[in-house]
Amino acid sequence: MGVHAKYGLLLRRVFLSPFTAAYGGILRVRHALYDNGSLRSTRPTVPTIAIGNLALGGTGENPHTWNWCFVAWKVMLLWPR
């Protein structure tokens, strides 16, 4: 790794550290609100399959999930009855 790349990584880390700290603080408050009962989790009324990181959002699971749903739909259509 060259000198310029190392400085670029350092600058990014320094620039992003306040945002990281703020995000971490928000998550700590959110978790505390769930722990003390101020926020309540809910259960879905229908059977549900959860894919991915439900606490913080996702990392692109939707396209993968839709592909699996499409495959399952095709299998159901083509399966002999």
C-alpha positions as CSV (number, residue, x, y, z in Angstrom):
1,M,0.0,0.0,0.0
2,G,1.4,3.4,-1.0
3,V,1.8,6.4,1.2
4,H,-1.0,8.2,-0.5
5,A,-3.4,5.3,0.2
6,K,-2.5,5.2,3.9
7,Y,-3.2,9.0,4.2
8,G,-6.5,8.6,2.4
9,L,-7.6,5.8,4.8
10,L,-6.5,8.0,7.8
11,L,-8.4,11.0,6.5
12,R,-11.5,8.9,5.9
13,R,-11.3,7.5,9.4
14,V,-10.8,10.9,11.0
15,F,-13.7,12.4,8.9
16,L,-16.1,9.6,9.6
17,S,-15.4,9.1,13.3
18,P,-17.9,11.7,14.5
19,F,-20.6,10.1,12.4
20,T,-19.7,6.7,13.8
21,A,-19.9,8.0,17.4
22,A,-23.3,9.7,16.7
23,Y,-24.7,6.5,15.1
24,G,-23.4,4.4,18.0
25,G,-25.0,6.8,20.5
26,I,-28.4,6.7,18.7
27,L,-28.3,2.9,18.7
28,R,-27.5,2.8,22.5
29,V,-30.4,5.1,23.2
30,R,-32.7,3.0,21.0
31,H,-31.7,-0.3,22.7
32,A,-32.1,1.3,26.1
33,L,-35.7,2.4,25.2
34,Y,-36.5,-1.2,24.2
35,D,-34.9,-2.5,27.4
36,N,-36.9,-0.3,29.7
37,G,-40.2,-0.8,27.8
38,S,-40.6,2.6,26.3
39,L,-40.5,1.0,22.8
40,R,-42.2,-2.3,22.2
41,S,-41.5,-4.9,19.6
42,T,-44.4,-6.3,17.7
43,R,-45.2,-9.8,16.3
44,P,-46.5,-10.1,12.7
45,T,-50.0,-11.4,12.4
46,V,-49.0,-13.8,9.6
47,P,-46.2,-16.3,9.4
48,T,-43.1,-14.4,8.4
49,I,-39.6,-15.4,7.2
50,A,-37.0,-12.8,8.2
51,I,-33.9,-12.5,6.0
52,G,-30.9,-10.4,7.0
53,N,-30.0,-8.0,9.8
54,L,-33.3,-6.9,11.2
55,A,-31.8,-4.6,13.9
56,L,-30.0,-2.2,11.6
57,G,-31.5,-2.5,8.2
58,G,-30.1,-4.7,5.5
59,T,-27.2,-5.3,3.2
60,G,-29.0,-6.0,0.0
61,E,-31.0,-9.1,0.8
62,N,-34.1,-8.0,-1.1
63,P,-32.8,-8.9,-4.6
64,H,-31.6,-12.3,-3.3
65,T,-34.9,-12.9,-1.6
66,W,-36.9,-12.0,-4.7
67,N,-34.8,-14.4,-6.7
68,W,-35.6,-17.2,-4.4
69,C,-39.3,-16.3,-4.4
70,F,-39.2,-16.3,-8.2
71,V,-37.5,-19.8,-8.2
72,A,-40.1,-21.1,-5.8
73,W,-42.9,-19.8,-7.9
74,K,-41.5,-21.4,-11.0
75,V,-41.1,-24.7,-9.3
76,M,-44.7,-24.6,-8.1
77,L,-45.8,-23.8,-11.7
78,L,-43.8,-26.6,-13.2
79,W,-44.3,-29.2,-10.6
80,P,-46.5,-32.1,-11.9
81,R,-49.8,-32.4,-10.1
